Amino acid sequence: MMGKLLAIILVLSAVVAGAGMYYTQVYGFYYDVVAQPGEDVTLQAKDAESPVPVAYSAFRAIDADSSPIRYRACFETDLMPARLAETYITVENPEPLTAPGWFDCYDAASLAEALNSGQAQAFMGVKNVHYGVDRIVAVTQDGKGYVWHALNNCGEKAYDGTVVGEECPPRPQN
C-alpha cells in the first residue's frame, strides 16, 4: 500500500512539474511589447549608418528577457518588397524562428514558404540589436510584415563556444 502511495505522489509531482515547465516556456516568460512608433520597424539602408524607420500599422509584438532571440512582431505596411530592395539591405537565406502558438499573427512555416517562393523578402532591420543578434524584417507582397531576431555569425560562434575571432566586436561587459 505504501508503494502505491509513493508511486502516485511521484507521478503527480512529475505531471505538475511538466505542466509548470510547459507553461513557463510557452507563456510565462513572454510579455507584450509596447509599440514605439519610429523604433519598432526599422530597416538598414544601403548607404546609411543607422536604421531608418518605415511606415507601418497594426503592430503587435512579444519578447522575453530570458533570451535575445525570442522577439517576434507582426505589422502591416503599404511598402512593397521590390521597392524596399532598391534602398535597403536584403538578407540572404533568412530562417524565421517559430513563435508560441498563441501569438497567432506570426506563422514561421508560412513565412518561410513565402520567403522561399519569392512572395516575401527579408531585410536587415538592426545589426547587433543585442550582441551577436540581428533583427530581421520580412515584408510580403500583400503588405504583411514580420520581425524576428536571429543569431549572426558572431552570435553563432559566441554561443556555441567557438573562438569568436577578430572580425567580431568585443563582447560587452555585464
trRosetta pair geometry for C-beta under 8 A, 3 or more apart (Angstrom, degrees):
i j d omega theta_ij theta_ji phi_ij phi_ji
1 4 5.9 -53 -154 32 34 111
1 5 6.6 33 151 -17 65 107
2 5 5.7 -55 -151 37 34 114
2 6 6.4 34 153 -17 67 107
3 6 5.8 -55 -147 39 31 110
3 7 6.3 33 154 -20 65 107
4 7 5.6 -54 -147 36 31 113
4 8 6.4 33 154 -20 65 104
5 8 5.8 -52 -148 34 30 111
5 9 6.5 29 153 -17 63 106
6 9 5.7 -54 -146 38 32 111
6 10 6.2 33 154 -20 65 107
7 10 5.6 -54 -146 37 30 112
7 11 6.3 28 156 -17 65 106
8 11 5.9 -55 -145 38 29 108
8 12 6.2 27 157 -15 65 110
9 12 5.9 -57 -143 41 28 110
9 13 6.2 31 156 -21 64 108
10 13 5.8 -54 -147 35 28 112
10 14 6.5 28 154 -19 63 106
11 14 5.7 -55 -149 36 31 112
11 15 6.4 31 153 -19 65 105
12 15 5.7 -52 -146 36 33 112
12 16 6.3 30 156 -16 66 106
13 16 5.9 -56 -145 40 29 109
13 17 6.1 28 156 -16 65 110
14 17 5.8 -55 -142 41 28 110
14 18 6.1 30 157 -20 64 109
15 18 5.8 -55 -144 38 27 112
15 19 6.3 26 157 -18 63 107
16 19 5.8 -54 -145 38 29 110
16 20 6.3 30 154 -20 63 108
17 20 5.7 -56 -148 37 30 113
17 21 6.4 29 155 -17 65 105
18 21 5.8 -54 -146 37 30 109
18 22 6.3 32 155 -19 64 106
19 22 5.7 -53 -147 36 31 113
19 23 6.3 32 155 -19 64 107
20 23 5.8 -55 -147 36 29 111
20 24 6.4 24 158 -16 65 107
21 24 6.0 -56 -145 38 30 107
21 25 6.3 22 160 -13 65 111
22 25 6.2 -66 -149 41 26 105
22 26 6.0 -3 167 4 66 118
23 26 6.5 -71 -135 49 22 93
23 27 5.4 -42 -169 45 65 111
23 28 5.5 77 132 -39 76 109
24 27 7.4 -65 -100 62 13 68
24 28 3.6 -40 -127 38 50 148
24 29 6.3 61 175 -31 71 89
25 28 7.2 28 -5 34 23 102
25 29 7.2 3 -121 8 26 115
26 100 5.1 122 -163 -131 72 119
26 101 7.6 -10 -159 25 118 89
26 102 7.5 99 162 4 99 113
27 30 6.5 -88 -161 36 30 107
27 100 7.1 126 -73 -157 53 160
27 102 7.2 37 -93 24 91 149
29 64 4.0 49 135 -148 102 128
29 65 7.1 -132 -173 44 95 66
29 66 4.5 -40 -156 0 144 132
29 70 7.2 -63 114 -167 119 171
30 62 4.9 5 -169 178 115 121
30 63 7.1 143 -145 74 68 23
30 64 5.0 -60 -89 -70 51 103
30 70 7.0 -140 -96 159 85 128
30 100 6.6 -95 -32 -1 158 142
30 103 7.8 -122 -174 -53 159 124
31 62 6.9 156 76 -153 30 74
31 63 6.4 -31 61 65 78 71
31 64 7.0 130 11 -94 75 55
32 60 7.8 -62 -145 -162 98 76
32 61 7.2 108 -166 81 58 57
32 62 6.1 -50 -103 -100 43 70
33 40 7.7 135 127 -121 127 105
33 61 3.7 -32 46 94 126 109
33 62 6.3 -159 -11 -94 92 15
33 63 5.2 72 -66 -3 110 109
33 71 7.6 46 -53 -139 145 92
33 73 7.0 -51 49 -91 141 107
35 40 5.7 -29 -148 -58 71 148
35 59 4.8 112 -110 87 121 130
35 61 7.5 131 -83 18 68 110
36 39 4.2 -18 107 53 113 120
36 40 5.6 150 58 -47 68 87
37 40 6.9 -31 -98 7 27 109
37 53 7.9 67 164 -165 60 145
38 53 4.5 -54 -149 -95 53 163
39 42 6.8 -29 -153 -35 32 118
39 53 6.9 -45 -56 -95 27 115
40 56 7.0 -109 89 62 114 141
40 59 5.5 34 139 -153 160 152
40 61 6.9 -156 -150 -23 112 145
40 73 6.8 -179 -180 -163 101 159
40 75 7.3 131 127 -69 122 144
40 147 7.9 -158 164 0 77 165
41 53 6.8 85 83 -154 65 68
41 54 5.4 -74 122 58 104 91
41 56 4.6 73 32 -16 152 149
41 59 7.1 -136 -27 -106 113 122
41 73 7.6 -153 -76 119 88 142
41 75 5.7 -80 -62 35 142 166
41 77 7.5 -156 144 -68 161 128
41 125 7.4 -89 -154 -135 49 117
41 137 6.4 105 -152 -125 83 139
41 145 6.6 38 -128 135 140 152
41 147 6.7 -137 -106 -59 80 137
42 51 3.6 78 144 143 124 126
42 52 6.1 156 -160 71 86 28
42 53 5.2 -51 -98 -89 84 49
42 54 6.8 151 -118 1 30 81
42 125 5.6 99 76 -172 69 78
42 126 6.1 57 78 -59 116 94
42 135 7.9 60 61 93 89 138
42 137 7.7 -170 71 -38 38 148
43 51 6.2 153 73 -156 17 92
43 52 5.9 -30 64 60 73 83
43 54 5.6 38 0 -31 109 125
43 84 6.8 -114 -140 -164 172 112
43 87 7.9 82 111 103 132 98
43 88 4.2 -27 153 -132 127 146
43 89 7.6 177 172 37 87 72
43 123 5.0 -8 -136 134 111 139
43 124 7.0 100 -161 79 65 57
43 125 6.0 -59 -98 -113 46 51
43 137 6.0 -99 -89 53 86 144
44 48 7.1 -158 -169 72 57 97
44 51 5.1 -60 -78 -98 62 77
44 52 7.6 130 -113 11 18 79
44 88 6.3 110 73 -159 49 88
44 89 4.8 -22 90 26 104 119
44 123 7.3 -178 37 161 77 93
44 124 4.2 -31 31 100 125 108
44 125 6.9 99 -18 147 87 5
44 126 7.0 146 -55 -94 103 29
44 127 6.3 51 -80 -23 153 97
45 48 3.8 58 61 14 114 115
45 51 7.7 140 -3 -138 73 37
45 52 5.1 45 -32 -6 111 128
45 87 5.8 -43 -133 159 88 88
45 88 5.7 -69 -102 -101 45 65
45 89 7.4 101 155 -16 8 84
46 87 6.5 -147 6 176 100 38
46 88 6.7 -170 -32 -129 78 15
46 89 5.7 139 -85 -63 66 75
48 51 7.7 126 104 -97 124 13
48 52 6.1 78 61 -43 167 108
51 125 6.4 28 -128 167 144 50
51 126 5.2 -61 -38 -90 147 76
52 88 7.8 -129 46 -96 113 105
54 77 6.6 11 134 -130 113 143
54 79 6.2 -49 -178 -7 126 156
54 84 7.8 10 -119 -115 153 116
55 77 6.1 126 95 -140 72 93
55 78 6.6 -15 98 32 123 96
55 79 6.9 137 58 -30 91 109
56 59 5.9 76 123 -67 120 104
56 75 4.2 3 -176 165 130 137
56 76 6.5 135 -165 70 74 43
56 77 4.9 -48 -104 -79 71 93
56 145 6.4 -75 -124 39 122 150
57 75 6.9 136 65 -172 30 87
57 76 5.1 -34 68 68 82 98
57 77 7.4 154 18 -82 71 45
58 74 7.5 -48 125 120 93 89
58 75 6.0 143 82 -150 72 50
58 76 4.5 40 43 9 120 109
59 73 6.7 -10 -164 -174 85 112
59 74 7.4 162 -147 87 40 52
59 75 4.6 -1 -97 -100 70 102
60 73 6.7 168 89 -153 48 64
60 74 5.1 -1 56 54 95 94
60 75 7.5 -180 22 -71 59 59
60 103 7.9 172 133 -158 118 92
60 105 5.5 103 63 30 136 152
61 71 7.0 -3 -174 -167 110 83
61 72 6.7 176 -148 92 66 47
61 73 3.6 -16 -99 -101 99 95
61 74 7.5 -177 -74 21 59 56
61 147 7.1 -21 -109 65 113 120
62 70 7.6 -73 119 145 89 91
62 71 7.4 177 91 -142 52 42
62 72 5.5 3 53 56 89 90
62 73 7.7 -178 21 -77 52 58
62 99 7.2 114 52 -155 126 116
62 100 7.6 -58 94 28 163 110
62 103 5.5 -99 2 -100 141 140
63 70 6.0 110 -158 97 48 93
63 71 4.6 1 -106 -100 91 77
63 72 7.8 -179 -75 23 54 56
64 67 6.1 27 88 37 108 78
64 70 4.0 -26 36 98 104 156
66 70 6.8 51 65 -17 83 151
67 70 4.7 102 73 -27 100 106
68 71 7.7 -25 173 -9 47 105
68 129 7.7 162 -177 93 110 92
68 130 3.9 -114 -147 65 140 161
68 131 7.9 -143 -63 49 173 61
68 132 8.0 106 81 75 150 84
68 133 4.6 -145 131 -27 126 166
68 149 6.1 -120 142 142 73 155
69 97 6.4 110 161 -31 106 173
69 133 6.1 -144 -73 -131 81 126
69 148 7.7 36 -171 168 75 88
69 149 4.5 -143 -125 95 54 106
69 150 6.7 71 -133 -99 112 25
69 151 6.6 -39 -79 -44 137 79
70 149 7.4 -1 32 41 28 121
71 135 7.3 -40 92 -115 143 95
71 147 7.1 -46 135 123 103 98
71 148 6.5 155 93 -146 75 43
71 149 4.6 75 45 -15 107 112
72 97 7.5 -123 -83 82 104 95
72 99 4.3 62 -105 -98 176 123
72 103 6.1 95 92 135 137 156
72 106 4.9 143 168 125 124 179
72 146 7.7 -28 -166 -168 80 88
72 147 7.0 147 -163 84 34 67
72 148 5.5 2 -106 -99 68 84
73 106 7.5 106 74 -75 11 132
73 146 7.0 151 84 -161 59 43
73 147 3.8 1 54 51 106 111
73 148 7.6 -165 24 -63 70 49
74 105 3.7 -117 23 127 169 124
74 106 5.3 -142 -56 -63 110 84
74 144 7.3 -29 -162 -172 94 92
74 145 6.9 139 -164 84 46 62
74 146 5.9 -12 -104 -103 65 67
74 147 7.7 -144 -60 20 27 79
75 144 7.9 142 82 -167 43 49
75 145 4.3 -23 68 68 87 114
75 146 7.9 -172 27 -68 71 28
75 147 7.4 34 3 -13 108 109
76 143 5.5 38 -165 139 80 100
76 144 6.2 -37 -105 -107 69 47
76 145 6.6 -179 -91 14 16 93
77 139 6.3 -52 54 -130 130 121
77 143 5.5 -154 69 -162 53 81
77 145 5.3 52 -1 -33 112 129
78 143 6.2 -1 -99 -126 28 125
79 83 6.2 -130 -168 79 79 120
79 84 5.6 77 155 -60 120 107
79 139 6.4 -45 94 -160 96 161
79 143 7.6 122 51 -124 46 78
80 83 4.7 82 66 11 88 108
80 84 6.9 -161 91 -9 42 90
80 139 7.5 164 -164 132 20 127
80 141 6.9 25 -146 -137 90 54
80 143 7.7 -51 -86 -79 61 72
81 84 5.6 -59 -144 38 32 112
81 85 6.2 37 158 -28 67 104
81 120 6.5 169 -75 -158 150 36
81 121 3.6 132 -164 19 124 119
81 139 5.0 178 -78 88 83 100
81 140 7.2 -33 -40 -155 123 9
81 141 6.5 -61 11 -78 116 57
82 85 5.8 -50 -149 27 30 115
82 86 7.5 40 150 -28 57 95
82 121 7.6 142 -59 -19 42 151
83 86 6.0 -46 -168 15 37 114
83 87 7.7 3 151 6 62 105
84 87 6.4 -80 -162 48 39 93
84 88 5.2 -27 172 29 82 121
84 121 6.8 170 73 86 116 131
84 123 6.2 -82 146 -62 125 147
84 139 6.2 94 9 41 158 146
85 88 6.9 -71 -105 57 24 78
85 90 5.5 18 -128 -63 90 122
85 121 5.8 -71 -63 169 112 160
85 123 7.7 -141 -89 -85 61 107
88 123 4.8 19 125 -151 127 133
88 124 7.2 -161 167 48 95 76
89 123 6.3 116 80 -161 56 78
89 124 4.3 -10 88 25 114 119
90 121 6.3 -62 -129 176 111 106
90 122 6.6 95 -166 82 72 61
90 123 5.8 -59 -109 -101 46 64
90 124 7.6 105 152 -10 1 81
91 94 4.7 67 109 -66 121 107
91 122 4.2 -61 55 115 108 109
91 123 6.2 169 -7 -119 93 8
91 124 5.7 131 -62 -58 99 70
91 136 5.7 -37 -3 -131 170 108
94 115 5.9 -107 65 -157 103 156
94 122 3.8 52 -14 2 153 176
94 136 5.5 147 -139 -171 128 148
94 138 6.7 -173 99 -75 159 117
94 150 7.2 -153 -150 -28 82 164
95 112 7.0 18 -143 -110 53 112
95 150 6.8 125 62 -124 81 136
96 108 4.4 -169 114 -141 107 83
96 111 4.5 22 5 98 168 128
96 112 5.4 -135 34 -61 105 82
96 115 7.2 163 -19 -12 109 143
96 136 7.7 -140 -95 96 67 133
96 138 6.9 -56 -77 -4 118 149
96 146 6.7 6 -124 127 134 140
96 148 5.6 121 -146 16 72 151
97 108 6.2 -91 111 -111 20 142
97 148 5.1 175 35 178 94 143
97 149 7.6 -26 21 65 139 57
97 150 6.8 175 -28 -89 111 81
98 108 4.4 -104 -94 14 54 149
98 109 7.9 24 -101 -35 95 77
99 103 4.4 -80 147 73 126 128
99 106 4.3 57 12 94 152 124
99 107 7.9 -87 38 -82 108 25
99 108 6.5 155 1 -35 76 103
99 148 7.9 -128 -61 -100 100 115
100 103 5.2 89 65 4 81 100
101 104 7.5 22 165 -81 52 71
103 106 5.4 -6 126 37 106 108
104 107 7.9 7 -170 -57 48 91
106 111 7.5 -15 -166 -31 68 138
106 146 6.0 120 -125 -135 91 110
106 148 7.9 124 -162 -68 137 106
107 110 4.1 37 104 24 119 113
107 111 6.2 157 87 -17 63 89
108 111 5.5 -59 -142 42 30 113
108 112 6.1 34 159 -23 67 105
108 148 7.9 51 -102 -62 102 158
109 112 5.9 -51 -147 33 28 110
109 113 6.6 28 153 -18 61 106
110 113 5.6 -54 -150 36 33 114
110 114 6.3 33 152 -19 66 106
111 114 5.6 -53 -147 37 33 111
111 115 6.3 34 153 -19 65 105
111 120 6.6 -51 -158 53 67 169
111 138 6.2 107 -168 87 113 154
111 146 5.5 -47 -118 35 142 169
112 115 5.7 -53 -147 36 32 112
112 116 6.3 29 155 -16 65 108
113 116 5.8 -57 -146 39 29 109
113 117 6.1 16 159 -10 65 113
113 119 8.0 4 119 40 72 124
114 117 6.0 -62 -138 44 27 103
114 119 4.1 -87 -154 79 80 107
114 120 3.8 58 131 -4 109 116
114 138 7.8 117 94 158 116 131
114 140 5.5 -36 174 -112 148 109
115 119 7.8 -72 -48 58 21 71
115 120 4.9 -53 -75 77 59 105
115 121 7.5 125 -127 -97 74 20
115 122 6.0 18 -126 -31 124 107
115 138 6.3 -64 -81 -139 110 139
118 121 7.9 16 -155 -68 52 81
119 140 5.8 6 140 -151 86 90
119 141 5.3 -82 -165 -1 69 113
120 138 5.1 39 163 172 122 109
120 139 6.4 175 -153 88 81 32
120 140 4.2 -42 -91 -95 96 67
120 141 7.1 -108 -73 -15 52 69
120 146 8.0 7 -163 25 147 114
121 138 6.8 175 87 -148 32 70
121 139 6.1 -15 57 58 80 81
122 136 5.6 -6 -169 -178 114 109
122 137 7.1 147 -157 80 61 40
122 138 4.5 -33 -96 -92 73 88
123 136 7.3 145 72 -162 41 61
123 137 5.0 -28 65 70 93 92
123 138 7.3 162 15 -88 71 37
123 139 7.2 11 1 2 116 101
124 127 6.1 8 -180 -60 125 85
124 134 6.4 -59 -141 -178 87 128
124 135 7.8 89 -176 77 54 64
124 136 7.0 -49 -112 -110 39 60
124 137 7.7 13 107 24 10 89
125 129 7.6 3 96 -55 102 129
125 134 7.3 136 49 164 80 80
125 135 3.7 -73 78 109 121 99
125 136 6.0 -169 1 -103 104 6
125 137 4.1 109 -71 -24 107 104
125 147 6.3 55 -65 -135 162 106
126 129 4.3 81 99 -74 121 98
126 134 6.8 -180 87 -160 54 61
126 135 4.1 36 39 31 89 119
127 134 5.5 -21 -123 -117 46 100
127 152 7.4 45 -152 -65 77 157
128 131 6.5 9 -157 -114 96 31
128 132 7.2 42 -119 -21 80 19
128 133 6.9 91 -135 59 37 51
128 134 6.7 -14 -40 -85 35 67
128 152 7.2 -62 -70 17 68 144
128 154 7.9 3 -94 58 105 135
128 169 7.3 26 -116 29 159 135
129 133 5.7 -68 58 103 84 93
129 134 6.5 106 1 -143 94 25
129 135 4.5 67 -35 -31 144 103
129 149 6.4 -109 60 -117 133 110
130 133 4.2 15 60 45 92 125
130 149 7.3 29 22 -158 111 143
131 154 7.6 -94 171 119 73 119
131 155 7.0 145 127 -93 60 88
131 158 7.1 -54 136 80 106 175
131 169 7.8 -124 -134 78 89 105
131 171 5.6 72 -167 -137 153 73
131 172 5.8 -145 -60 12 131 96
132 151 5.9 -6 149 -148 94 80
132 152 5.9 -149 -168 48 50 84
132 154 4.6 -128 -107 102 82 86
132 155 2.4 133 161 -83 100 77
132 156 7.3 -171 -173 -4 115 42
132 157 7.8 -138 -127 49 127 74
132 158 4.9 -112 -74 32 156 135
132 159 6.9 164 129 -22 155 102
132 168 7.6 10 -87 -152 89 127
133 149 5.0 15 176 179 115 114
133 150 7.0 156 -154 77 69 27
133 151 6.0 -47 -100 -100 67 47
133 152 6.8 -175 -101 -1 13 87
133 155 5.3 98 -59 -92 56 153
134 149 7.0 160 81 -153 37 64
134 150 5.7 -24 62 64 87 80
134 151 7.9 63 17 164 80 8
134 152 4.8 83 -20 -56 109 110
135 147 6.3 0 -178 -170 98 105
135 148 7.7 171 -152 91 58 27
135 149 5.7 -38 -98 -97 60 72
136 147 6.9 162 84 -151 51 54
136 148 5.6 -16 59 65 99 74
136 149 7.3 151 13 -111 82 19
136 150 5.3 23 -14 5 127 117
137 145 6.5 -7 -173 -171 93 108
137 146 7.4 157 -156 82 48 46
137 147 5.1 -14 -103 -100 71 85
138 145 6.8 162 85 -154 51 57
138 146 4.7 -9 58 59 100 96
138 147 7.7 -173 21 -75 69 38
139 143 7.4 -20 -170 -137 95 28
139 144 7.4 161 -153 83 52 44
139 145 4.9 -17 -101 -101 74 86
139 146 8.0 -173 -74 22 35 67
140 143 6.9 -42 75 31 81 20
140 144 4.5 10 34 54 121 89
140 145 7.5 -147 11 -72 76 40
151 155 3.6 -144 -155 104 85 124
151 156 4.9 116 136 -59 127 72
151 159 6.7 -90 -124 24 142 136
152 155 5.1 94 45 11 61 106
152 156 7.2 -118 101 -8 29 90
153 156 5.9 -53 -148 32 28 110
153 157 6.6 23 156 -12 62 107
153 167 7.9 -21 107 106 130 123
153 168 7.6 -143 102 -81 89 104
154 157 5.9 -59 -151 40 32 109
154 158 6.0 30 154 -20 67 111
154 164 6.1 41 -151 -156 80 103
154 167 7.5 -143 -79 102 101 83
154 168 3.6 132 -121 -121 118 119
154 169 7.2 20 -145 28 167 68
155 158 5.6 -55 -138 38 30 110
155 159 6.0 10 168 -5 67 113
156 159 6.5 -68 -141 45 22 97
156 160 6.1 2 168 -4 63 117
156 162 7.8 8 122 34 74 127
157 160 6.5 -69 -137 44 22 96
157 162 4.3 -85 -149 75 77 110
157 163 7.2 -41 180 86 117 30
157 164 4.9 131 117 -112 126 57
157 165 7.0 -48 168 10 167 99
157 168 6.9 -137 63 -45 134 152
158 162 7.9 -61 -45 58 20 76
158 164 5.5 28 -76 -91 78 114
158 168 7.4 176 -51 176 107 162
158 171 6.6 133 -131 -88 136 126
164 168 4.6 -83 166 49 108 144
164 171 7.5 -168 -51 -41 170 107
165 168 5.9 96 69 8 74 98
